[in-house]
Structure formats: C-alpha cells, structure tokens
C-alpha cells in the first residue's frame, strides 16, 4: 500500500471516528434531556420536602408560589428569581415579617 493511500485512509478513519463521537455525544445529551423532562413531568406536583403529590400554586402579586398542602409539611417552593420578586413588594415583606414574628410571641 502506498504512503499516500495510508494517509488518506487515516484521514477518512479519523473523520468517521470524529463523526461517530459527535453522534454519540448528541445521543447522550438527548437522553439526559429526555430523562430530565420525564422526571419533571412525573414529579410536577410533588413536594420536594415531603415527597407527596400535594403542591398547589397560588398567585402572590406577580409571583406564582407553590405550596405543599400536606398538613404535616406546608413547605413553600420558589423558582429562581421569585424570592427577589417577592422582596421587592414592600407590603408582602411587612406581612411576612409580621407573620414570622407572631410565631414567636
């Protein structure tokens, strides 16, 4: 086999190996995304704290808050940025502060 033919075959092998690696990487990323989507769909209304399917969404101004209605839990779930949005609402902060301090009276 000539040297020129060997170099050409190595380039082709390298090209196809790289294509295969990119394809595998894409398939793995898709599998992770699919798994994440499926998990989110299956656990959409599950409380992160107690694990029960008991979350309800309430609107507080511009913010939608998820609250666990399980009597033994009552956890609040905030998505990214929702706490900041709530803290910008001065009336909410006053009410929340009063509610928290009333617990310790």
C-alpha positions in Angstrom: 0.0 0.0 0.0 1.4 3.4 -0.9 2.2 6.1 1.7 -0.4 8.4 0.1 -3.1 5.9 0.4 -2.3 5.2 4.0 -2.5 8.9 4.9 -5.8 9.3 3.0 -7.3 6.2 4.9 -6.1 7.6 8.2 -7.8 11.0 7.5 -11.0 9.2 6.5 -10.9 6.9 9.6 -10.3 10.0 11.7 -13.2 11.9 10.1 -15.6 9.0 10.6 -14.4 8.4 14.2 -15.0 12.1 14.9 -18.5 11.9 13.4 -19.3 8.9 15.5 -18.1 10.6 18.7 -20.2 13.7 17.9 -23.2 11.5 17.2 -22.7 9.6 20.5 -22.4 12.9 22.4 -25.6 14.2 20.8 -27.5 11.0 21.7 -26.2 11.2 25.3 -27.3 14.8 25.7 -30.7 14.0 24.2 -31.1 11.0 26.6 -30.3 13.3 29.6 -32.8 15.9 28.4 -35.5 13.3 27.9 -34.8 11.8 31.3 -35.0 15.2 32.9 -38.2 16.1 31.1 -39.8 12.8 32.1 -38.8 13.2 35.7 -40.2 16.7 35.8 -43.5 15.6 34.3 -43.8 12.6 36.7 -43.0 14.8 39.8 -44.6 18.1 38.7 -46.8 18.4 41.7 -44.6 16.6 44.2 -43.3 18.4 47.2 -39.5 18.5 47.4 -39.6 18.3 51.2 -42.1 15.5 52.0 -42.4 13.9 48.6 -46.2 13.8 48.4 -48.1 14.9 45.4 -49.6 17.9 47.2 -48.3 21.1 45.6 -50.8 23.8 44.7 -49.9 27.1 43.1 -51.1 30.4 44.5 -50.6 33.8 42.9 -49.0 36.5 45.1 -48.8 39.6 43.1 -46.7 38.9 40.0 -45.3 35.7 41.6 -46.7 32.2 41.5 -45.7 30.3 44.7 -46.0 26.5 45.1 -47.2 25.5 48.5 -47.5 22.0 49.9 -51.0 21.4 51.3 -49.9 18.3 53.2 -50.9 19.1 56.9 -47.5 17.7 58.2 -45.4 19.7 55.8 -46.5 23.2 54.5 -43.3 23.8 52.5 -43.1 26.8 50.2 -41.4 26.3 46.8 -39.9 29.3 45.0 -38.5 29.1 41.5 -35.4 31.1 40.5 -35.9 34.8 41.0 -39.3 34.5 42.8 -37.8 35.4 46.2 -36.3 38.5 44.8 -39.6 39.5 43.2 -41.4 38.9 46.5 -38.9 41.0 48.4 -39.4 43.9 46.0 -43.1 44.0 47.2 -42.9 46.1 50.4 -46.4 45.1 51.5 -45.6 41.4 51.2 -42.4 41.9 53.2 -44.3 43.7 56.0 -47.0 41.0 56.2 -44.4 38.2 56.1 -42.3 39.8 58.8 -45.4 40.2 61.0 -46.4 36.6 60.4 -42.9 35.3 61.3 -42.6 37.4 64.4 -46.2 36.4 65.5 -45.0 32.8 65.7 -42.5 33.7 68.4 -45.0 35.7 70.7 
